[in-house]
């Protein structure tokens, strides 16, 4: 009889262990953990591939998208080089509109000063580019290629000009980019507060 009890006890014990293992394997995941795992990676590629990008690492919420740049506008007509130096003399630098968020901040700031007859020098130029690289512009204030962060460019014609030794100005409230000769064209200018690069 004791053998039967030992066998039954062993079978019941094994059955309980198996049921605990099965229950822990199918234990529902907490809702917060599911939401965080779902929002932790998103596919933002335009190709539609399944490349995952970790954009929301902290709390599952998208990051804030705004520009921290503060722009000031001066209506005095000067050459590009004079504008660059005037901004530096004030402890600022010629404005660089490097992202769409910078563009929105610039647009909002320029709106009270915008008119059809005023353009504001910004820091983009292709000075010194050889003939094959004339459509590659750089921010003179940080020596980075225009569009290097996010591909953002806002040319009035949709593409960068192919003329050499030109500098860029933002035009109208839409802040479309136009260009002109750096040394001889006269325009108002926009500065931004210097930030760590």
C-alpha positions as a Python dict, from the first residue, in 0.01 Angstrom:
ca = {
    (1, 'X'): (0, 0, 0),
    (2, 'X'): (280, 240, 78),
    (3, 'X'): (422, 185, -269),
    (4, 'X'): (83, 289, -422),
    (5, 'X'): (74, 604, -207),
    (6, 'X'): (431, 692, -304),
    (7, 'X'): (353, 641, -674),
    (8, 'X'): (32, 849, -654),
    (9, 'X'): (210, 1120, -455),
    (10, 'X'): (493, 1131, -709),
    (11, 'X'): (249, 1151, -1000),
    (12, 'X'): (49, 1430, -831),
    (13, 'X'): (370, 1618, -753),
    (14, 'X'): (492, 1588, -1113),
    (15, 'X'): (152, 1697, -1241),
    (16, 'X'): (160, 2006, -1018),
    (17, 'X'): (512, 2098, -1133),
    (18, 'X'): (410, 2059, -1497),
    (19, 'X'): (98, 2273, -1447),
    (20, 'X'): (306, 2547, -1279),
    (21, 'X'): (557, 2545, -1563),
    (22, 'X'): (277, 2563, -1821),
    (23, 'X'): (103, 2845, -1632),
    (24, 'X'): (420, 3052, -1606),
    (25, 'X'): (492, 3003, -1978),
    (26, 'X'): (150, 3142, -2073),
    (27, 'X'): (145, 3414, -1807),
    (28, 'X'): (10, 3735, -1967),
    (29, 'X'): (260, 4017, -2011),
    (30, 'X'): (170, 4341, -1828),
    (31, 'X'): (2, 4598, -2054),
    (32, 'X'): (266, 4867, -1988),
    (33, 'X'): (546, 4631, -2091),
    (34, 'X'): (358, 4540, -2410),
    (35, 'X'): (305, 4908, -2499),
    (36, 'X'): (668, 4993, -2434),
    (37, 'X'): (786, 4701, -2645),
    (38, 'X'): (551, 4799, -2926),
    (39, 'X'): (659, 5165, -2924),
    (40, 'X'): (1027, 5098, -2867),
    (41, 'X'): (1096, 5040, -3233),
    (42, 'X'): (939, 5186, -3542),
    (43, 'X'): (1022, 5152, -3909),
    (44, 'X'): (1071, 5497, -4061),
    (45, 'X'): (1247, 5389, -4375),
    (46, 'X'): (1096, 5508, -4699),
    (47, 'X'): (1184, 5180, -4869),
    (48, 'X'): (930, 4991, -4660),
    (49, 'X'): (1193, 4746, -4535),
    (50, 'X'): (1162, 4594, -4193),
    (51, 'X'): (1459, 4780, -4049),
    (52, 'X'): (1380, 4866, -3689),
    (53, 'X'): (1496, 5194, -3536),
    (54, 'X'): (1493, 5251, -3161),
    (55, 'X'): (1336, 5596, -3143),
    (56, 'X'): (1148, 5582, -2812),
    (57, 'X'): (1387, 5430, -2558),
    (58, 'X'): (1270, 5600, -2237),
    (59, 'X'): (896, 5598, -2196),
    (60, 'X'): (749, 5473, -2522),
    (61, 'X'): (656, 5826, -2629),
    (62, 'X'): (793, 5993, -2941),
    (63, 'X'): (1069, 6249, -2884),
    (64, 'X'): (990, 6618, -2893),
    (65, 'X'): (1049, 6769, -3234),
    (66, 'X'): (1134, 7134, -3213),
    (67, 'X'): (1430, 7355, -3279),
    (68, 'X'): (1623, 7513, -2995),
    (69, 'X'): (1764, 7781, -3226),
    (70, 'X'): (1676, 8146, -3172),
    (71, 'X'): (1694, 8369, -3477),
    (72, 'X'): (1735, 8747, -3503),
    (73, 'X'): (1685, 8948, -3820),
    (74, 'X'): (1860, 9262, -3937),
    (75, 'X'): (1726, 9464, -4230),
    (76, 'X'): (2050, 9644, -4311),
    (77, 'X'): (2160, 9552, -4664),
    (78, 'X'): (2510, 9402, -4658),
    (79, 'X'): (2716, 9146, -4849),
    (80, 'X'): (2724, 8785, -4735),
    (81, 'X'): (3071, 8827, -4584),
    (82, 'X'): (2968, 9142, -4397),
    (83, 'X'): (2662, 8960, -4259),
    (84, 'X'): (2881, 8671, -4145),
    (85, 'X'): (3115, 8910, -3961),
    (86, 'X'): (2834, 9123, -3815),
    (87, 'X'): (2675, 8815, -3658),
    (88, 'X'): (3015, 8710, -3518),
    (89, 'X'): (3072, 9059, -3377),
    (90, 'X'): (2745, 9022, -3182),
    (91, 'X'): (2848, 8682, -3041),
    (92, 'X'): (2613, 8503, -3278),
    (93, 'X'): (2655, 8329, -3609),
    (94, 'X'): (2489, 8350, -3947),
    (95, 'X'): (2171, 8140, -3940),
    (96, 'X'): (2191, 7775, -4050),
    (97, 'X'): (1859, 7603, -4124),
    (98, 'X'): (1974, 7243, -4092),
    (99, 'X'): (1649, 7054, -4024),
    (100, 'X'): (1280, 7087, -4092),
    (101, 'X'): (1233, 7184, -3726),
    (102, 'X'): (1488, 7465, -3772),
    (103, 'X'): (1295, 7571, -4082),
    (104, 'X'): (968, 7590, -3888),
    (105, 'X'): (1136, 7796, -3613),
    (106, 'X'): (1292, 8027, -3874),
    (107, 'X'): (959, 8066, -4055),
    (108, 'X'): (780, 8158, -3734),
    (109, 'X'): (1051, 8407, -3637),
    (110, 'X'): (1082, 8571, -3983),
    (111, 'X'): (710, 8613, -4046),
    (112, 'X'): (680, 8959, -3884),
    (113, 'X'): (975, 9082, -4094),
    (114, 'X'): (899, 8908, -4424),
    (115, 'X'): (802, 9097, -4737),
    (116, 'X'): (835, 9042, -5111),
    (117, 'X'): (1134, 9277, -5138),
    (118, 'X'): (1351, 9142, -4853),
    (119, 'X'): (1565, 8830, -4833),
    (120, 'X'): (1789, 8734, -4540),
    (121, 'X'): (2136, 8590, -4583),
    (122, 'X'): (2175, 8249, -4419),
    (123, 'X'): (2500, 8054, -4379),
    (124, 'X'): (2484, 7827, -4688),
    (125, 'X'): (2739, 7871, -4966),
    (126, 'X'): (2934, 7683, -5232),
    (127, 'X'): (3231, 7922, -5235),
    (128, 'X'): (3539, 7752, -5375),
    (129, 'X'): (3360, 7442, -5508),
    (130, 'X'): (3501, 7298, -5829),
    (131, 'X'): (3274, 7264, -6134),
    (132, 'X'): (3165, 6908, -6046),
    (133, 'X'): (3066, 7000, -5690),
    (134, 'X'): (2886, 7331, -5740),
    (135, 'X'): (2552, 7189, -5628),
    (136, 'X'): (2705, 7085, -5294),
    (137, 'X'): (2657, 7366, -5044),
    (138, 'X'): (2807, 7395, -4696),
    (139, 'X'): (2713, 7586, -4382),
    (140, 'X'): (2997, 7836, -4350),
    (141, 'X'): (2944, 7852, -3973),
    (142, 'X'): (3013, 7483, -3903),
    (143, 'X'): (3157, 7346, -4232),
    (144, 'X'): (2890, 7077, -4258),
    (145, 'X'): (2719, 6992, -4588),
    (146, 'X'): (2371, 7137, -4633),
    (147, 'X'): (2125, 6853, -4574),
    (148, 'X'): (2371, 6637, -4379),
    (149, 'X'): (2138, 6584, -4079),
    (150, 'X'): (1808, 6499, -4241),
    (151, 'X'): (1840, 6587, -4607),
    (152, 'X'): (1646, 6910, -4552),
    (153, 'X'): (1689, 7176, -4822),
    (154, 'X'): (1438, 7443, -4929),
    (155, 'X'): (1549, 7570, -5271),
    (156, 'X'): (1301, 7794, -5452),
    (157, 'X'): (1357, 7588, -5771),
    (158, 'X'): (1347, 7256, -5585),
    (159, 'X'): (1718, 7183, -5645),
    (160, 'X'): (2046, 7352, -5558),
    (161, 'X'): (2176, 7592, -5824),
    (162, 'X'): (2465, 7485, -6044),
    (163, 'X'): (2636, 7825, -6044),
    (164, 'X'): (2961, 7858, -5853),
    (165, 'X'): (3063, 8096, -5574),
    (166, 'X'): (2712, 8186, -5463),
    (167, 'X'): (2559, 8234, -5121),
    (168, 'X'): (2208, 8163, -4998),
    (169, 'X'): (1934, 8385, -4858),
    (170, 'X'): (1590, 8296, -4720),
    (171, 'X'): (1305, 8470, -4900),
    (172, 'X'): (946, 8551, -4802),
    (173, 'X'): (757, 8409, -4505),
    (174, 'X'): (799, 8061, -4652),
    (175, 'X'): (1177, 8101, -4612),
    (176, 'X'): (1247, 7959, -4958),
    (177, 'X'): (1617, 7957, -5044),
    (178, 'X'): (1743, 8185, -5319),
    (179, 'X'): (2103, 8265, -5407),
    (180, 'X'): (2326, 8543, -5528),
    (181, 'X'): (2689, 8648, -5558),
    (182, 'X'): (2844, 8653, -5212),
    (183, 'X'): (3057, 8965, -5242),
    (184, 'X'): (2844, 9194, -5457),
    (185, 'X'): (2480, 9117, -5371),
    (186, 'X'): (2333, 9315, -5084),
    (187, 'X'): (2072, 9168, -4853),
    (188, 'X'): (1939, 9174, -4500),
    (189, 'X'): (2066, 8893, -4279),
    (190, 'X'): (1961, 8649, -4007),
    (191, 'X'): (2174, 8546, -3710),
    (192, 'X'): (2127, 8266, -3462),
    (193, 'X'): (2254, 8232, -3109),
    (194, 'X'): (2568, 8021, -3105),
    (195, 'X'): (2527, 7665, -2985),
    (196, 'X'): (2781, 7396, -2915),
    (197, 'X'): (2853, 7215, -3239),
}
